[in-house]
C-alpha cells in the first residue's frame, strides 16, 4: 500500500481470504460484507476493491463505507 491506496492486488486478496475464512470462519454466500476505506479514495480504487472482492467470493452484498461515517454513526447510536 502507498498512501492508503492498494498497489498489489494479489497480496490484498490473499490477506482477505485468510482473514475472512481462516480467522473469522465466514462461509461464502451467507453474509453481506462491509468494506471500510480511508477518506478521499479515488472512485477507480473503490470500484476495483468491490470488483476483486465480488469475483473472489459469493457474498450476498458488498457495502463500501468511509471510516469517518461509521464513527459518526457509532457515536450517534451510543449517545
PDB file of N, CA, C and O in Angstrom, chain B, residues numbered from 101:
ATOM      1  N   UNK B 101       0.844  -1.182   0.000  1.00  0.00           N
ATOM      2  CA  UNK B 101       0.000   0.000   0.000  1.00  0.00           C
ATOM      3  C   UNK B 101       0.886   1.240   0.000  1.00  0.00           C
ATOM      4  O   UNK B 101       1.944   1.281   0.627  1.00  0.00           O
ATOM      5  N   UNK B 102       0.420   2.228  -0.715  1.00  0.00           N
ATOM      6  CA  UNK B 102       1.109   3.512  -0.759  1.00  0.00           C
ATOM      7  C   UNK B 102       0.086   4.603  -0.550  1.00  0.00           C
ATOM      8  O   UNK B 102      -0.851   4.735  -1.339  1.00  0.00           O
ATOM      9  N   UNK B 103       0.250   5.384   0.499  1.00  0.00           N
ATOM     10  CA  UNK B 103      -0.653   6.495   0.824  1.00  0.00           C
ATOM     11  C   UNK B 103      -2.103   6.029   0.931  1.00  0.00           C
ATOM     12  O   UNK B 103      -3.022   6.744   0.529  1.00  0.00           O
ATOM     13  N   UNK B 104      -2.304   4.831   1.472  1.00  0.00           N
ATOM     14  CA  UNK B 104      -3.659   4.311   1.664  1.00  0.00           C
ATOM     15  C   UNK B 104      -4.268   3.686   0.431  1.00  0.00           C
ATOM     16  O   UNK B 104      -5.422   3.258   0.468  1.00  0.00           O
ATOM     17  N   UNK B 105      -3.524   3.620  -0.663  1.00  0.00           N
ATOM     18  CA  UNK B 105      -4.029   3.029  -1.896  1.00  0.00           C
ATOM     19  C   UNK B 105      -3.314   1.708  -2.167  1.00  0.00           C
ATOM     20  O   UNK B 105      -2.106   1.584  -1.962  1.00  0.00           O
ATOM     21  N   UNK B 106      -4.070   0.741  -2.625  1.00  0.00           N
ATOM     22  CA  UNK B 106      -3.523  -0.590  -2.878  1.00  0.00           C
ATOM     23  C   UNK B 106      -2.743  -0.574  -4.181  1.00  0.00           C
ATOM     24  O   UNK B 106      -3.223  -0.077  -5.199  1.00  0.00           O
ATOM     25  N   UNK B 107      -1.526  -1.128  -4.138  1.00  0.00           N
ATOM     26  CA  UNK B 107      -0.745  -1.223  -5.365  1.00  0.00           C
ATOM     27  C   UNK B 107      -0.430  -2.670  -5.737  1.00  0.00           C
ATOM     28  O   UNK B 107       0.071  -2.924  -6.833  1.00  0.00           O
ATOM     29  N   UNK B 108      -0.713  -3.624  -4.847  1.00  0.00           N
ATOM     30  CA  UNK B 108      -0.504  -5.035  -5.151  1.00  0.00           C
ATOM     31  C   UNK B 108      -1.775  -5.806  -4.791  1.00  0.00           C
ATOM     32  O   UNK B 108      -1.946  -6.230  -3.648  1.00  0.00           O
ATOM     33  N   UNK B 109      -2.650  -5.984  -5.755  1.00  0.00           N
ATOM     34  CA  UNK B 109      -3.963  -6.586  -5.515  1.00  0.00           C
ATOM     35  C   UNK B 109      -3.874  -8.055  -5.131  1.00  0.00           C
ATOM     36  O   UNK B 109      -4.714  -8.543  -4.375  1.00  0.00           O
ATOM     37  N   UNK B 110      -2.891  -8.757  -5.628  1.00  0.00           N
ATOM     38  CA  UNK B 110      -2.732 -10.174  -5.312  1.00  0.00           C
ATOM     39  C   UNK B 110      -2.492 -10.379  -3.819  1.00  0.00           C
ATOM     40  O   UNK B 110      -3.090 -11.266  -3.210  1.00  0.00           O
ATOM     41  N   UNK B 111      -1.621  -9.561  -3.228  1.00  0.00           N
ATOM     42  CA  UNK B 111      -1.346  -9.666  -1.791  1.00  0.00           C
ATOM     43  C   UNK B 111      -2.587  -9.337  -0.963  1.00  0.00           C
ATOM     44  O   UNK B 111      -2.861  -9.995   0.041  1.00  0.00           O
ATOM     45  N   UNK B 112      -3.327  -8.331  -1.381  1.00  0.00           N
ATOM     46  CA  UNK B 112      -4.542  -7.938  -0.658  1.00  0.00           C
ATOM     47  C   UNK B 112      -5.578  -9.061  -0.704  1.00  0.00           C
ATOM     48  O   UNK B 112      -6.233  -9.346   0.298  1.00  0.00           O
ATOM     49  N   UNK B 113      -5.723  -9.695  -1.863  1.00  0.00           N
ATOM     50  CA  UNK B 113      -6.655 -10.818  -1.971  1.00  0.00           C
ATOM     51  C   UNK B 113      -6.270 -11.947  -1.023  1.00  0.00           C
ATOM     52  O   UNK B 113      -7.137 -12.544  -0.385  1.00  0.00           O
ATOM     53  N   UNK B 114      -4.970 -12.245  -0.927  1.00  0.00           N
ATOM     54  CA  UNK B 114      -4.503 -13.287  -0.011  1.00  0.00           C
ATOM     55  C   UNK B 114      -4.816 -12.934   1.442  1.00  0.00           C
ATOM     56  O   UNK B 114      -5.236 -13.796   2.214  1.00  0.00           O
ATOM     57  N   UNK B 115      -4.616 -11.693   1.810  1.00  0.00           N
ATOM     58  CA  UNK B 115      -4.910 -11.242   3.171  1.00  0.00           C
ATOM     59  C   UNK B 115      -6.399 -11.364   3.452  1.00  0.00           C
ATOM     60  O   UNK B 115      -6.788 -11.861   4.509  1.00  0.00           O
ATOM     61  N   UNK B 116      -7.244 -10.916   2.519  1.00  0.00           N
ATOM     62  CA  UNK B 116      -8.692 -11.005   2.706  1.00  0.00           C
ATOM     63  C   UNK B 116      -9.144 -12.456   2.851  1.00  0.00           C
ATOM     64  O   UNK B 116      -9.943 -12.782   3.730  1.00  0.00           O
ATOM     65  N   UNK B 117      -8.626 -13.325   1.978  1.00  0.00           N
ATOM     66  CA  UNK B 117      -9.006 -14.739   2.032  1.00  0.00           C
ATOM     67  C   UNK B 117      -8.654 -15.340   3.402  1.00  0.00           C
ATOM     68  O   UNK B 117      -9.476 -16.013   4.023  1.00  0.00           O
ATOM     69  N   UNK B 118      -7.437 -15.091   3.857  1.00  0.00           N
ATOM     70  CA  UNK B 118      -7.001 -15.621   5.147  1.00  0.00           C
ATOM     71  C   UNK B 118      -7.866 -15.076   6.279  1.00  0.00           C
ATOM     72  O   UNK B 118      -8.348 -15.830   7.124  1.00  0.00           O
ATOM     73  N   UNK B 119      -8.054 -13.773   6.286  1.00  0.00           N
ATOM     74  CA  UNK B 119      -8.812 -13.130   7.356  1.00  0.00           C
ATOM     75  C   UNK B 119     -10.260 -13.626   7.407  1.00  0.00           C
ATOM     76  O   UNK B 119     -10.752 -14.006   8.470  1.00  0.00           O
ATOM     77  N   UNK B 120     -10.933 -13.622   6.267  1.00  0.00           N
ATOM     78  CA  UNK B 120     -12.348 -13.968   6.232  1.00  0.00           C
ATOM     79  C   UNK B 120     -12.612 -15.435   6.542  1.00  0.00           C
ATOM     80  O   UNK B 120     -13.509 -15.754   7.323  1.00  0.00           O
ATOM     81  N   UNK B 121     -11.841 -16.322   5.937  1.00  0.00           N
ATOM     82  CA  UNK B 121     -12.164 -17.740   6.038  1.00  0.00           C
ATOM     83  C   UNK B 121     -11.417 -18.459   7.147  1.00  0.00           C
ATOM     84  O   UNK B 121     -11.975 -19.358   7.777  1.00  0.00           O
ATOM     85  N   UNK B 122     -10.159 -18.083   7.402  1.00  0.00           N
ATOM     86  CA  UNK B 122      -9.389 -18.770   8.452  1.00  0.00           C
ATOM     87  C   UNK B 122      -9.585 -18.141   9.830  1.00  0.00           C
ATOM     88  O   UNK B 122      -9.800 -18.849  10.814  1.00  0.00           O
ATOM     89  N   UNK B 123      -9.511 -16.830   9.898  1.00  0.00           N
ATOM     90  CA  UNK B 123      -9.623 -16.160  11.190  1.00  0.00           C
ATOM     91  C   UNK B 123     -11.067 -15.977  11.639  1.00  0.00           C
ATOM     92  O   UNK B 123     -11.395 -16.257  12.792  1.00  0.00           O
ATOM     93  N   UNK B 124     -11.930 -15.514  10.748  1.00  0.00           N
ATOM     94  CA  UNK B 124     -13.330 -15.244  11.111  1.00  0.00           C
ATOM     95  C   UNK B 124     -14.257 -16.428  10.866  1.00  0.00           C
ATOM     96  O   UNK B 124     -15.355 -16.478  11.422  1.00  0.00           O
ATOM     97  N   UNK B 125     -13.835 -17.368  10.052  1.00  0.00           N
ATOM     98  CA  UNK B 125     -14.636 -18.558   9.784  1.00  0.00           C
ATOM     99  C   UNK B 125     -15.937 -18.268   9.038  1.00  0.00           C
ATOM    100  O   UNK B 125     -16.938 -18.953   9.248  1.00  0.00           O
ATOM    101  N   UNK B 126     -15.928 -17.276   8.185  1.00  0.00           N
ATOM    102  CA  UNK B 126     -17.129 -16.903   7.439  1.00  0.00           C
ATOM    103  C   UNK B 126     -17.333 -17.862   6.282  1.00  0.00           C
ATOM    104  O   UNK B 126     -16.385 -18.223   5.585  1.00  0.00           O
ATOM    105  N   UNK B 127     -18.572 -18.268   6.084  1.00  0.00           N
ATOM    106  CA  UNK B 127     -18.912 -19.107   4.941  1.00  0.00           C
ATOM    107  C   UNK B 127     -19.382 -18.208   3.807  1.00  0.00           C
ATOM    108  O   UNK B 127     -20.154 -17.274   4.025  1.00  0.00           O
ATOM    109  N   UNK B 128     -18.915 -18.492   2.593  1.00  0.00           N
ATOM    110  CA  UNK B 128     -19.299 -17.681   1.443  1.00  0.00           C
ATOM    111  C   UNK B 128     -20.791 -17.773   1.190  1.00  0.00           C
ATOM    112  O   UNK B 128     -21.413 -18.811   1.415  1.00  0.00           O
ATOM    113  N   UNK B 129     -21.354 -16.673   0.720  1.00  0.00           N
ATOM    114  CA  UNK B 129     -22.743 -16.653   0.310  1.00  0.00           C
ATOM    115  C   UNK B 129     -23.750 -16.438   1.412  1.00  0.00           C
ATOM    116  O   UNK B 129     -24.932 -16.238   1.129  1.00  0.00           O
ATOM    117  N   UNK B 130     -23.324 -16.473   2.657  1.00  0.00           N
ATOM    118  CA  UNK B 130     -24.260 -16.349   3.771  1.00  0.00           C
ATOM    119  C   UNK B 130     -24.335 -14.957   4.379  1.00  0.00           C
ATOM    120  O   UNK B 130     -25.237 -14.674   5.168  1.00  0.00           O
ATOM    121  N   UNK B 131     -23.408 -14.097   4.025  1.00  0.00           N
ATOM    122  CA  UNK B 131     -23.299 -12.814   4.696  1.00  0.00           C
ATOM    123  C   UNK B 131     -23.039 -11.673   3.719  1.00  0.00           C
ATOM    124  O   UNK B 131     -22.408 -11.877   2.682  1.00  0.00           O
ATOM    125  N   UNK B 132     -23.520 -10.475   4.043  1.00  0.00           N
ATOM    126  CA  UNK B 132     -23.030  -9.294   3.329  1.00  0.00           C
ATOM    127  C   UNK B 132     -21.655  -8.947   3.902  1.00  0.00           C
ATOM    128  O   UNK B 132     -21.302  -9.423   4.981  1.00  0.00           O
ATOM    129  N   UNK B 133     -20.893  -8.143   3.212  1.00  0.00           N
ATOM    130  CA  UNK B 133     -19.575  -7.751   3.706  1.00  0.00           C
ATOM    131  C   UNK B 133     -19.469  -6.231   3.677  1.00  0.00           C
ATOM    132  O   UNK B 133     -19.832  -5.595   2.687  1.00  0.00           O
ATOM    133  N   UNK B 134     -18.972  -5.655   4.765  1.00  0.00           N
ATOM    134  CA  UNK B 134     -18.768  -4.213   4.875  1.00  0.00           C
ATOM    135  C   UNK B 134     -17.278  -3.948   4.714  1.00  0.00           C
ATOM    136  O   UNK B 134     -16.466  -4.483   5.469  1.00  0.00           O
ATOM    137  N   UNK B 135     -16.922  -3.138   3.749  1.00  0.00           N
ATOM    138  CA  UNK B 135     -15.523  -2.801   3.494  1.00  0.00           C
ATOM    139  C   UNK B 135     -15.321  -1.338   3.847  1.00  0.00           C
ATOM    140  O   UNK B 135     -15.956  -0.460   3.262  1.00  0.00           O
ATOM    141  N   UNK B 136     -14.439  -1.074   4.802  1.00  0.00           N
ATOM    142  CA  UNK B 136     -14.153   0.311   5.171  1.00  0.00           C
ATOM    143  C   UNK B 136     -13.003   0.834   4.323  1.00  0.00           C
ATOM    144  O   UNK B 136     -12.175   0.068   3.830  1.00  0.00           O
ATOM    145  N   UNK B 137     -12.968   2.135   4.165  1.00  0.00           N
ATOM    146  CA  UNK B 137     -11.927   2.759   3.360  1.00  0.00           C
ATOM    147  C   UNK B 137     -11.570   4.111   3.954  1.00  0.00           C
ATOM    148  O   UNK B 137     -12.352   4.710   4.691  1.00  0.00           O
ATOM    149  N   UNK B 138     -10.386   4.575   3.621  1.00  0.00           N
ATOM    150  CA  UNK B 138      -9.954   5.889   4.083  1.00  0.00           C
ATOM    151  C   UNK B 138     -10.671   6.968   3.282  1.00  0.00           C
ATOM    152  O   UNK B 138     -11.235   6.695   2.222  1.00  0.00           O
ATOM    153  N   UNK B 139     -10.646   8.185   3.792  1.00  0.00           N
ATOM    154  CA  UNK B 139     -11.292   9.296   3.093  1.00  0.00           C
ATOM    155  C   UNK B 139     -10.591   9.581   1.769  1.00  0.00           C
ATOM    156  O   UNK B 139      -9.391   9.346   1.619  1.00  0.00           O
ATOM    157  N   UNK B 140     -11.345  10.078   0.838  1.00  0.00           N
ATOM    158  CA  UNK B 140     -10.829  10.505  -0.466  1.00  0.00           C
ATOM    159  C   UNK B 140     -10.195   9.394  -1.299  1.00  0.00           C
ATOM    160  O   UNK B 140      -9.250   9.641  -2.049  1.00  0.00           O
ATOM    161  N   UNK B 141     -10.709   8.171  -1.171  1.00  0.00           N
ATOM    162  CA  UNK B 141     -10.247   7.088  -2.027  1.00  0.00           C
ATOM    163  C   UNK B 141     -10.789   7.349  -3.433  1.00  0.00           C
ATOM    164  O   UNK B 141     -11.984   7.594  -3.599  1.00  0.00           O
ATOM    165  N   UNK B 142      -9.925   7.299  -4.438  1.00  0.00           N
ATOM    166  CA  UNK B 142     -10.420   7.518  -5.797  1.00  0.00           C
ATOM    167  C   UNK B 142     -11.477   6.486  -6.181  1.00  0.00           C
ATOM    168  O   UNK B 142     -11.404   5.328  -5.771  1.00  0.00           O
ATOM    169  N   UNK B 143     -12.448   6.913  -6.965  1.00  0.00           N
ATOM    170  CA  UNK B 143     -13.537   6.028  -7.383  1.00  0.00           C
ATOM    171  C   UNK B 143     -12.997   4.768  -8.068  1.00  0.00           C
ATOM    172  O   UNK B 143     -13.527   3.675  -7.867  1.00  0.00           O
ATOM    173  N   UNK B 144     -11.956   4.920  -8.867  1.00  0.00           N
ATOM    174  CA  UNK B 144     -11.358   3.782  -9.564  1.00  0.00           C
ATOM    175  C   UNK B 144     -10.884   2.715  -8.574  1.00  0.00           C
ATOM    176  O   UNK B 144     -11.090   1.522  -8.796  1.00  0.00           O
ATOM    177  N   UNK B 145     -10.250   3.147  -7.484  1.00  0.00           N
ATOM    178  CA  UNK B 145      -9.757   2.213  -6.468  1.00  0.00           C
ATOM    179  C   UNK B 145     -10.921   1.550  -5.736  1.00  0.00           C
ATOM    180  O   UNK B 145     -10.875   0.349  -5.471  1.00  0.00           O
ATOM    181  N   UNK B 146     -11.956   2.306  -5.409  1.00  0.00           N
ATOM    182  CA  UNK B 146     -13.135   1.774  -4.731  1.00  0.00           C
ATOM    183  C   UNK B 146     -13.825   0.712  -5.599  1.00  0.00           C
ATOM    184  O   UNK B 146     -14.245  -0.333  -5.102  1.00  0.00           O
ATOM    185  N   UNK B 147     -13.933   0.996  -6.893  1.00  0.00           N
ATOM    186  CA  UNK B 147     -14.545   0.038  -7.813  1.00  0.00           C
ATOM    187  C   UNK B 147     -13.712  -1.223  -7.931  1.00  0.00           C
ATOM    188  O   UNK B 147     -14.260  -2.322  -8.015  1.00  0.00           O
ATOM    189  N   UNK B 148     -12.395  -1.081  -7.940  1.00  0.00           N
ATOM    190  CA  UNK B 148     -11.506  -2.239  -8.032  1.00  0.00           C
ATOM    191  C   UNK B 148     -11.631  -3.111  -6.786  1.00  0.00           C
ATOM    192  O   UNK B 148     -11.628  -4.337  -6.894  1.00  0.00           O
ATOM    193  N   UNK B 149     -11.740  -2.503  -5.609  1.00  0.00           N
ATOM    194  CA  UNK B 149     -11.920  -3.267  -4.372  1.00  0.00           C
ATOM    195  C   UNK B 149     -13.196  -4.097  -4.455  1.00  0.00           C
ATOM    196  O   UNK B 149     -13.182  -5.288  -4.145  1.00  0.00           O
ATOM    197  N   UNK B 150     -14.290  -3.479  -4.870  1.00  0.00           N
ATOM    198  CA  UNK B 150     -15.561  -4.196  -4.980  1.00  0.00           C
ATOM    199  C   UNK B 150     -15.476  -5.301  -6.030  1.00  0.00           C
ATOM    200  O   UNK B 150     -15.982  -6.403  -5.820  1.00  0.00           O
ATOM    201  N   UNK B 151     -14.843  -5.007  -7.150  1.00  0.00           N
ATOM    202  CA  UNK B 151     -14.711  -6.000  -8.219  1.00  0.00           C
ATOM    203  C   UNK B 151     -13.912  -7.217  -7.756  1.00  0.00           C
ATOM    204  O   UNK B 151     -14.332  -8.355  -7.962  1.00  0.00           O
ATOM    205  N   UNK B 152     -12.769  -6.975  -7.134  1.00  0.00           N
ATOM    206  CA  UNK B 152     -11.912  -8.068  -6.670  1.00  0.00           C
ATOM    207  C   UNK B 152     -12.633  -8.891  -5.609  1.00  0.00           C
ATOM    208  O   UNK B 152     -12.597 -10.121  -5.648  1.00  0.00           O
ATOM    209  N   UNK B 153     -13.277  -8.232  -4.676  1.00  0.00           N
ATOM    210  CA  UNK B 153     -13.980  -8.933  -3.604  1.00  0.00           C
ATOM    211  C   UNK B 153     -15.164  -9.722  -4.159  1.00  0.00           C
ATOM    212  O   UNK B 153     -15.418 -10.845  -3.724  1.00  0.00           O
ATOM    213  N   UNK B 154     -15.886  -9.146  -5.111  1.00  0.00           N
ATOM    214  CA  UNK B 154     -17.065  -9.801  -5.676  1.00  0.00           C
ATOM    215  C   UNK B 154     -16.666 -11.031  -6.485  1.00  0.00           C
ATOM    216  O   UNK B 154     -17.316 -12.071  -6.384  1.00  0.00           O
ATOM    217  N   UNK B 155     -15.613 -10.927  -7.282  1.00  0.00           N
ATOM    218  CA  UNK B 155     -15.173 -12.042  -8.117  1.00  0.00           C
ATOM    219  C   UNK B 155     -14.558 -13.166  -7.305  1.00  0.00           C
ATOM    220  O   UNK B 155     -14.631 -14.331  -7.698  1.00  0.00           O
ATOM    221  N   UNK B 156     -13.956 -12.828  -6.179  1.00  0.00           N
ATOM    222  CA  UNK B 156     -13.257 -13.829  -5.379  1.00  0.00           C
ATOM    223  C   UNK B 156     -14.192 -14.597  -4.454  1.00  0.00           C
ATOM    224  O   UNK B 156     -13.786 -15.607  -3.880  1.00  0.00           O
ATOM    225  N   UNK B 157     -15.418 -14.150  -4.296  1.00  0.00           N
ATOM    226  CA  UNK B 157     -16.303 -14.811  -3.342  1.00  0.00           C
ATOM    227  C   UNK B 157     -17.742 -14.739  -3.818  1.00  0.00           C
ATOM    228  O   UNK B 157     -18.044 -14.230  -4.897  1.00  0.00           O
ATOM    229  N   UNK B 158     -18.615 -15.263  -2.981  1.00  0.00           N
ATOM    230  CA  UNK B 158     -20.032 -15.304  -3.309  1.00  0.00           C
ATOM    231  C   UNK B 158     -20.836 -14.621  -2.204  1.00  0.00           C
ATOM    232  O   UNK B 158     -21.838 -15.157  -1.732  1.00  0.00           O
ATOM    233  N   UNK B 159     -20.385 -13.428  -1.797  1.00  0.00           N
ATOM    234  CA  UNK B 159     -21.097 -12.703  -0.756  1.00  0.00           C
ATOM    235  C   UNK B 159     -22.417 -12.172  -1.297  1.00  0.00           C
ATOM    236  O   UNK B 159     -22.535 -11.866  -2.484  1.00  0.00           O
ATOM    237  N   UNK B 160     -23.394 -12.068  -0.427  1.00  0.00           N
ATOM    238  CA  UNK B 160     -24.715 -11.598  -0.800  1.00  0.00           C
ATOM    239  C   UNK B 160     -24.672 -10.138  -1.226  1.00  0.00           C
ATOM    240  O   UNK B 160     -25.350  -9.744  -2.176  1.00  0.00           O
ATOM    241  N   UNK B 161     -23.874  -9.330  -0.522  1.00  0.00           N
ATOM    242  CA  UNK B 161     -23.820  -7.899  -0.783  1.00  0.00           C
ATOM    243  C   UNK B 161     -22.475  -7.354  -0.328  1.00  0.00           C
ATOM    244  O   UNK B 161     -21.916  -7.829   0.660  1.00  0.00           O
ATOM    245  N   UNK B 162     -21.958  -6.373  -1.032  1.00  0.00           N
ATOM    246  CA  UNK B 162     -20.725  -5.693  -0.644  1.00  0.00           C
ATOM    247  C   UNK B 162     -21.070  -4.230  -0.389  1.00  0.00           C
ATOM    248  O   UNK B 162     -21.626  -3.557  -1.257  1.00  0.00           O
ATOM    249  N   UNK B 163     -20.734  -3.738   0.813  1.00  0.00           N
ATOM    250  CA  UNK B 163     -21.069  -2.373   1.206  1.00  0.00           C
ATOM    251  C   UNK B 163     -19.799  -1.587   1.518  1.00  0.00           C
ATOM    252  O   UNK B 163     -19.236  -1.755   2.599  1.00  0.00           O
ATOM    253  N   UNK B 164     -19.331  -0.736   0.611  1.00  0.00           N
ATOM    254  CA  UNK B 164     -18.176   0.109   0.925  1.00  0.00           C
ATOM    255  C   UNK B 164     -18.613   1.283   1.797  1.00  0.00           C
ATOM    256  O   UNK B 164     -19.688   1.844   1.587  1.00  0.00           O
ATOM    257  N   UNK B 165     -17.788   1.658   2.770  1.00  0.00           N
ATOM    258  CA  UNK B 165     -18.149   2.763   3.652  1.00  0.00           C
ATOM    259  C   UNK B 165     -16.900   3.475   4.147  1.00  0.00           C
ATOM    260  O   UNK B 165     -15.874   2.850   4.413  1.00  0.00           O
ATOM    261  N   UNK B 166     -17.002   4.767   4.262  1.00  0.00           N
ATOM    262  CA  UNK B 166     -15.932   5.600   4.773  1.00  0.00           C
ATOM    263  C   UNK B 166     -15.839   5.424   6.291  1.00  0.00           C
ATOM    264  O   UNK B 166     -16.860   5.411   6.979  1.00  0.00           O
ATOM    265  N   UNK B 167     -14.627   5.290   6.807  1.00  0.00           N
ATOM    266  CA  UNK B 167     -14.421   5.086   8.246  1.00  0.00           C
ATOM    267  C   UNK B 167     -15.005   6.222   9.083  1.00  0.00           C
ATOM    268  O   UNK B 167     -15.569   5.982  10.151  1.00  0.00           O
ATOM    269  N   UNK B 168     -14.874   7.437   8.609  1.00  0.00           N
ATOM    270  CA  UNK B 168     -15.377   8.581   9.371  1.00  0.00           C
ATOM    271  C   UNK B 168     -16.894   8.534   9.502  1.00  0.00           C
ATOM    272  O   UNK B 168     -17.438   8.872  10.554  1.00  0.00           O
ATOM    273  N   UNK B 169     -17.574   8.122   8.450  1.00  0.00           N
ATOM    274  CA  UNK B 169     -19.034   8.000   8.533  1.00  0.00           C
ATOM    275  C   UNK B 169     -19.453   6.922   9.527  1.00  0.00           C
ATOM    276  O   UNK B 169     -20.445   7.083  10.239  1.00  0.00           O
ATOM    277  N   UNK B 170     -18.705   5.830   9.576  1.00  0.00           N
ATOM    278  CA  UNK B 170     -19.009   4.780  10.551  1.00  0.00           C
ATOM    279  C   UNK B 170     -18.833   5.279  11.981  1.00  0.00           C
ATOM    280  O   UNK B 170     -19.629   4.944  12.858  1.00  0.00           O
ATOM    281  N   UNK B 171     -17.794   6.079  12.221  1.00  0.00           N
ATOM    282  CA  UNK B 171     -17.567   6.639  13.554  1.00  0.00           C
ATOM    283  C   UNK B 171     -18.701   7.573  13.964  1.00  0.00           C
ATOM    284  O   UNK B 171     -19.173   7.527  15.100  1.00  0.00           O
ATOM    285  N   UNK B 172     -19.129   8.412  13.041  1.00  0.00           N
ATOM    286  CA  UNK B 172     -20.251   9.309  13.333  1.00  0.00           C
ATOM    287  C   UNK B 172     -21.494   8.517  13.669  1.00  0.00           C
ATOM    288  O   UNK B 172     -22.194   8.834  14.631  1.00  0.00           O
ATOM    289  N   UNK B 173     -21.772   7.499  12.894  1.00  0.00           N
ATOM    290  CA  UNK B 173     -22.930   6.647  13.131  1.00  0.00           C
ATOM    291  C   UNK B 173     -22.831   5.958  14.502  1.00  0.00           C
ATOM    292  O   UNK B 173     -23.811   5.888  15.244  1.00  0.00           O
ATOM    293  N   UNK B 174     -21.637   5.452  14.823  1.00  0.00           N
ATOM    294  CA  UNK B 174     -21.445   4.765  16.100  1.00  0.00           C
ATOM    295  C   UNK B 174     -21.683   5.713  17.277  1.00  0.00           C
ATOM    296  O   UNK B 174     -22.372   5.352  18.231  1.00  0.00           O
ATOM    297  N   UNK B 175     -21.122   6.912  17.217  1.00  0.00           N
ATOM    298  CA  UNK B 175     -21.307   7.858  18.316  1.00  0.00           C
ATOM    299  C   UNK B 175     -22.761   8.281  18.444  1.00  0.00           C
ATOM    300  O   UNK B 175     -23.237   8.509  19.555  1.00  0.00           O
ATOM    301  N   UNK B 176     -23.457   8.387  17.357  1.00  0.00           N
ATOM    302  CA  UNK B 176     -24.880   8.733  17.379  1.00  0.00           C
ATOM    303  C   UNK B 176     -25.681   7.649  18.104  1.00  0.00           C
ATOM    304  O   UNK B 176     -26.576   7.950  18.894  1.00  0.00           O
ATOM    305  N   UNK B 177     -25.348   6.383  17.826  1.00  0.00           N
ATOM    306  CA  UNK B 177     -26.041   5.274  18.472  1.00  0.00           C
ATOM    307  C   UNK B 177     -25.736   5.230  19.961  1.00  0.00           C
ATOM    308  O   UNK B 177     -26.629   4.976  20.769  1.00  0.00           O
ATOM    309  N   UNK B 178     -24.481   5.474  20.334  1.00  0.00           N
ATOM    310  CA  UNK B 178     -24.074   5.376  21.744  1.00  0.00           C
ATOM    311  C   UNK B 178     -24.517   6.552  22.588  1.00  0.00           C
ATOM    312  O   UNK B 178     -24.561   6.442  23.813  1.00  0.00           O
ATOM    313  N   UNK B 179     -24.848   7.680  21.965  1.00  0.00           N
ATOM    314  CA  UNK B 179     -25.219   8.853  22.767  1.00  0.00           C
ATOM    315  C   UNK B 179     -26.706   8.970  22.957  1.00  0.00           C
ATOM    316  O   UNK B 179     -27.174   9.905  23.609  1.00  0.00           O
TER     317      UNK B 179
END
